[in-house]
Amino acid sequence: MTEHHAVHQSDEHSDLATAPIPKLVWRYAIPTILSMVVTGVYVAIDGMFVGHYLGEVGLAGMMLAYPVGAILYAVGALIGMGAASLVSINLGLKDVARARHLLGNAFTLCLLAGTGLALLGTRWSQTILIWLGAEGEVLTSAEQYLFWYFALGVFPVLAIAFTALLRNDGRPGFVTLVLILSGCLNVLLDWLLIVVFPYGLAGAAIATMICQAFTALACLQHFFTKRTRLGINWQQMRLNLDHCSNILRVGVPSFLMNLYLSIVLTLHNMAFLWVGGPIHVAAYGVVSYAEALFYLIFEGIAFGTQPLFSFNTGAKRFDRVFETLRLVIIMTLVTALAGVVFIYWAPEYLVYIFAGDNSELAPVAIEGMRLYFWGLPFEGLILVGAAFFQAINRPKEASILTGSKLVLIAMVLYLFAWLFGVTGVWISLASCSLLLTIWMVYTLTKLSKKLTNPMF
């Protein structure tokens, strides 16, 4: 590595301890939010292609299949966010050698996990879908989708992990560019593989996985060049038990956050099939696509500010840690409240985007949006709160927040479904999120008083 690149990287990381927090949030969070918005746009376009060209069967099939395939993203987040937090903390401690070994071990873990999940997923996907209640045309399309998702599963694991690690290495703008190009490619491939060549949900899955491969390779190449102090070599790829256990320990909250999405989608699908029907699963698909746009913005805020939290935690600058947190909370609440206003003002526009002019589906989806989205601010706060705990190396609090949500939603969802039918299914998630937000605010207040001056 040249002296110029070494000095540049050193300056990048020293800025995390000295530059004004609003400036750093702008530099790191805004590009990440933009990249997540781009991701949200192409997720939405993906839904538009499925909804308009494959109809209710396509939407229902994707809603049943995607939560199963999303385990790949959860594992990528487990490894990537765990490693990213530890790499930043060790850079804050000026232990570059340990940071490099952590990153190399993360690469090896991604390769092993992606290969293992590919073998398991292609073998057992049909069995899982049948257990979830899929049958007939919905089962056939969902099975085709999952086969290709898992067959190419190493790419999303690498993509999720190394977008986080590259962003962490001072290249948030480049990550944004990669995701924009990937999004454009996804639109083109969706059109080719769903419209021009009618491959159905299999085409949608192949399009997504090709884009994940592009993202993974574009981000990985940085760590095999001289532009970084964190270059990967064979020695760093050799697994170290201590490094692996720490990566997985710190990454568990991200795994649970991603797994939570899959489990929540699956539980809602099963509950709607129990007290409603396939039309409610399709309506939930429309709601979920709309929610994903906002959820990805929350993730952009959380992922973009993770280097600030982790580096300053390692440097013992807790005043800067909580100053960053205040800005993050404000950004999250403004985004969520703007989303709630728009959704309640014009839900029919969102329904038309994802379902077209479907007179049977539209009223069900609009009613679902009005019952579901009042909890959006709480969802955003829980996501950024769990990411904050993880970033400052407090995985216990992060895991309690995300793990208890899984348990609580499972209980409340089926209790409310039994008591209130379809309406109960729609309102259950927001009710759980409200309770957990109260606990999170209490915990953050105690932690702030313990580490620095009171935050509130």
N, C-alpha and C positions, 0 to 999 in steps of 0.2 A: 504493500500500500504506500502511495506517495506521501511525502510530508504535508503537502497541501491538503490532501483529503483528510489526513489525521487531524490537522489543526481545525479544519472546517467542522468535523464531527465533534471535536472537543468543545468548540464554540456553541454548537447546537445544544449540547447537553448542559453546558454551564448556564445558558440562557434560561433553562428551566428553573434555576435557583435564584435568578436575579432579575429577569425581565418582568415588567408589570403583568399581573395576572390577566386583565382584560385583553392585552395584546397577545398573550400566549393562547388564551381560549380562542381568540380569532384565528390565530395561525394554525392551531391543531384541530379545534372542534369544527370550524366552518367547512374546511375541505372534507372532513369526515362526514358531516351532516349532508353536504352536497352529494357525496358518493353514495350515501344511504338513500337519499331522495331519488337518485338515478336508479339505484337498485329497486326501490319501490315502484318507480315508473315502469320498469320492464317487467316486474312481477305483475303489476296491474295490466300491462299489455298482454302478458301471458294469459291472465284471466279473461281478458277480452276475447282473445282468439278462441279459447276453450268455450266460453259462454256463447259466443256468436256462431261458431262453426260446429261445435260438438253438442251444444244444448244442455238440457238438464242432466242427461246421462253423463256427459263429459264432466260437468261441474261436480256432480255427486261422486263420480269415480275419482276425480282428483282430490276431493275433500277427504275421502277414505284412505287414499294411497299416500298423499303427501305427508301426513303426520308420522307414518311409518318410516318413510325415506328420510325424514328430517333428523333422524338419529345421526346421520352423517354430519350434519351441521353442528349438532350438539357435541359430538366428539371433536370436531375441528375447533370449536370454541373452548372445550375443556383443555386441550393441549395449547392452543394459541394464546388464549387470554391468561392461562396459568404461567406460561413461559414469558409472555410480554410483561406481566406485572413483576416477575422476579428479575428479568433482565434490566428493567428500569430501576428497580430498587438497588441492584448491584452496581449499576452505573452511578447511581447517587452515592454509593459507598466507595466509588472509584475502584471496584474490583472487576476490571474488564475481562480478565481470563475466565472467571466463573460465569460471567454473562455469556461469553462465547460458547462455553461448554453447555450451558442451559439451552441455547438456541440450537446447537447441533443435535442434542438429545431430542429436542422437540421435533426436528425434521425426521429422525428415525422413528419416533413414536407415531407420527402421521402416516408414514409408509406402512408400518405394521398394522395400525388400526384400520386404515383404508382397505388394505388387502383382506384382512380378516372379515370385515363387515361385508365386503363384496361377495365372499364365499358364502357367508351365512344368509345374506339377504336374497341372493338369487335362488337359494335352496328353499327357504321357508316363507317367502312373501305370500304365496297363494294361501297357505294355511292360516297366516295371520289375518288376511283379508276376509276369509270365510268366518273366522272367529269374531271379527268386527261386525259381521252381518251383511257383507257384500254378497250379491247373487246376480245371476243373469248377465245382462249387458254391462251393468255397473262393475261386476266382478271381473269380467273379461278385460275391460278397458283399464281398470285399476291395476290388474296384474301385469299388463303390458308396460304400464308406466313404471311400476316398481322394479321390474326386471332390469330395465336400462338404467334406472337410477342407481341400483346397487352394482350392476356390472361395471360401471364407470365411477364407482364410489370413492376411489382414492383421490380424485380431483377436488370434490367439494371439501374434503377434510383438509387438504393442503391449501386450498384457496382461503378458507375461513381462517386457518391458523396464520398464514403468512401475510395476509392483508393486515392483521393485527400487529404482527412482528415488524413488518416494513413501516407501518405508520409509527410504530414505537421507535424506529431507527431514524426518525426525522424526515420521512418522505411522505407525509399525508397528501400532499398535492399530487404526487405520482400515483398513489393508490387511487385517488379520485379519477385521474385520467384513465387508468386501467379499467376501473369499473364503468366509466362512461362508454369506453370502447366495447367492453363486454356487453353492456346493455344494448348498444346499437346492433351488435352481432346477434344477440338473442332475438331481437325483433325480426331481423332478416331471416334467421333460421326458423322461427315460429311460422312465418309466412310460407317458407319453402316446405316445411315438414308437416304442416297442418292444412294449409290451403292448396298449394300447388301440388304437392304429393300427399294425398290424404292418409297419413299414417296414424291419425288419431292421437290418443294420449301418449303412445310410444314416441311419436314425433316430438311432442312437447318435452318429454323427458330427455331425449337425445339432444335437442336444442339446448336445454338447460345445462347438461353435462359438458357439452362442447365449450360453452361459455365459461364454465367452472374450470375447465382445463386451461383455457386461455389465461384466466385470472391467476391461477396457481403458477403457471410457468413464467408469466410476466413479473410476478412478485418474487418468485424464487431466484431468478437470475441475478438480482441485486446482491444476494448473499454469496454469490460465487464470483464476484468481481472485487476490484481493489477500492471501490467507492465506500467501503464500510470497515469499521474495526471489528465487526461481528461476522466475518466471513466463515463459511462452513467448510470443514475439511473432514477427512476420514477419521482422524483422531477424536474430533469433537462429536462425531456421530456415534461413537461407541457408547453404549448405554451405561450410565452410572446410576445405581439404585437410589442414591440420595437425591440426585437431580430429578430423576423420574418421579419419585414419590412427592417431592416438593412441587413439581409442575402440576401433578394431578391433584394434590391437596389444595393448592391455591386456585386451580381451574374448576373445581367442583361447582362453585356457584354459577359459573357461566354454563356448565353442562346442564345444571338443573334449570336455569332460565330457558335454555333452548329446548330441553326435554319437556319442560313445563308447557311450552307452546304445543308440542306434539301431543302431549297427554290431554291438554285442555281441548284441543281440536277433536281428538278421538272420543273423549268423554261426552262432549257436546253432540257429536255425530250419533253415538249410541243412544244418548238420552232422547234426541229428536226422533230417532227411529222407534223408540219405545213409546213415547207419548204423542208423537206426530206422524210424520211420514217422509218419504224421499224429497217432497217439495220443501220441507223445513231444512233438510240437509243442504239442498241447493241454495236456499235463502241464506243459510249460515255461511255458505261459500262466498256469497256476495258480500256479506257483512265482514267476513274475515279478510277478503281482499282489500276492502276499504280500511279496516283496522291496520293492516300490514303497512300501509303508507305512513301512518303516524308512528307505529311501533318502530319502524326503521329510522325515523327521525330521532326518537328517543335513544335508540342504539347508537346513532351517530354522535349524539351529545355525550353518551357514556363512554364509548370507545375513543372518541377524540380527546377527551380530557384525562383518560387513564394515564398517559405518560406524565402529566403534570402531578397527579395525585401520587403516583408511585415514586417518581424521582424525589419529590420534596419530602415524602415519608422517609425514604432512605437518608436524605440529608437532614432530617429532624426539623424541617421547617413547617411545623404544623399550622402556623398562622397562615401560610400560603395555601396549605391543603384546604382549610375551611373557608378561606376567601374564594377559592375555586368552587367549592361545593355550593356556596351561596349563589354564585352566578349560574351554576348548573341547574339548581332548583328553579330559579326564575325563568330560565330558558325553557325548561320542561313544562312549567305551568302555563306560560304564554302560548306555547305550541298546542298543548292539550285543550285549553279553553277556546282557542281559535278553531280547532277541529270540531269541538262540540257545537259551537255556534253554527258553523257551516253545515254540519250533518243534520242538525235539527231544523235548520232553515230550508234546506233543499235536498232531502234524502233521495228524491226521485231521480236526480241527476246521476248520483252515484250508482243507483240501481240500473239505470239505462246503460251506463258505461260497461258494466260487467254482464248484464243479462239481456241487453237489447230491449225490444218492445215485446216483452213477454207478459201478457195480461194476467196470467195465472200466478207467476212468480213474483211480480212487482209488489203487489199489496202485502204479501207475506214478508218480503225482505224489508219493506219500509217500516212495517210494524216492529220487526225485529230490531232495526236500527234504533228506533225510538226507545225501546226497552233496554237496549244493550249499552249504548255509548255514554250514558251519564257517568260511568266509571272510568272514562278515558284518562282524566287527570291522575287518578289513583294508580292506574296501570303504569303511567309514565314515571311517577315518583318511585314506585317500587323497583322498576327496572334500573333507574339511575342510582337509587340507594343501594341496591345489591351490588352493582358494579363498583360503587365507591368503596364499600366494605372490602371487596375483593382487591381493589387496586392498592389499598393501604395495608394489605397483608393481614386482614382480619376475616379469614374465610369462615370462621365459626358463625359470626353474625350474618354474613351473606348467605350461608347455607341454611341457617334457621329461617331467614326471610323467604328464600325460594322453596326450600323443602316443605315448610309448613303450609305454603300456598298450595302445593300439590295435594297435600292431605286434606286441607280445608275445602278446596274446590270439589274434590271427589265426594266429600260428605254433603256439602251444601247443594251441589248440583242435583243429586238424586233425591235429596229430601225435598227441595223446592219443586222438582219435577213431579214427585208423588203428591205434594200438597196443591200445587198450582198449575200443573200441566205444562204446556208449551211456554206460557208466560213465565213460569218459574225457571225454566231452562235459560231463557233470555236474560233474566235479572241476576242470576246466581253469581257470575264472575265479578260484576261490579260490587256486589254486597261483600264478597270475600276481600276484594282489593281495598275497600274502605276500612275494614277491620285491621288489615295488615299495615296500612299506611299509618294508622294511629300508633301501632306498636313501633314502627320504624322511626317516626318522629321522636317518640320518647327515648329510644335507644340512641339516636343521633345526638340528642340534647345532652344525655349523660356522657357520651363519648367526647363531645366538644368541651364540656366542662373539665373532663379529666385531662385532655391533651393540651388545651390552650384556653384562651379567654372564651367566655360563653359566646356561642354563635348567634343566638337569637336575642 
